[in-house]
Amino acid sequence: MNALVDTFVGILVVLAVFALVALPSLVGLARERRVDRQLRAAAGARQDTGRPPRPQAFRTTTVTVHS
């Protein structure tokens, strides 16, 4: 009976360590999905205004003078 309890406690410890290791990545994944939903909603709201998107009239570049 003691070996059964030891095995059960060992399994619980392994699962707890796995949860501690996996938790940060799962939280990051949830945050990334939330940001993606917000960006899609903002892009959809921008397209629903009825105005055509502004075309870029100019392009910015960096000019470096070489001697």
N, C-alpha and C positions, 0 to 999 in steps of 0.2 A: 504494500500500500504506500509506503514511503517513496518508493521509486516512481510510482505513478504521479504523486504530487510533485516530486522533483522534476519530472518530465514536463508536467503541465506548467510549472513555474518557468522552466527554461523556454518553453514555447512562447509564453507570455512576454518574457524578456526580449526574445528575438523579434517578436512582432512590435513591441514598443520601440526598439532601436530602429527597426525599419520605418516605422511611422515618423520618428524624429528625423531620419535622413530624408524621407520623401516629402515631408511637410513643406519645406521652403520652395521646392520646385512646383508643388501643386498650388501653393498660394500665388507664385509668380505666373503660372499658367492661367489661373482664374483672373488675375489682374490684366494680363495681356488680352484675354478674350473680352473683358469689359471695355478696355480701351478701343479694341477693334470695333465693337458694337457702337460705341460713341462716335468714332470716326465715320462709320458707315451712315449713322443717323444724321450727322452733320453734313455729309456729302449729299445725302438725299434731300435734306432741308434746303440746301443751297440750290439744288437743281429744281426744286418745286417753287421757286420764287417767280418764275415766269420770265425772268430776264435772261438773255443769252450771256454766257460767260464772257468776261472782258478779254479780248485778245491782247497778247503781250506786244506792245508797240516797239519795244526796244529790248536789247539784250545787254546785260552788263558783262564786261570783261575786264580783266586785269592786264595792264600793259606794263611790261618791265623793260626798262631801257638798258641795253647791253652796250658796253663800251668797246 
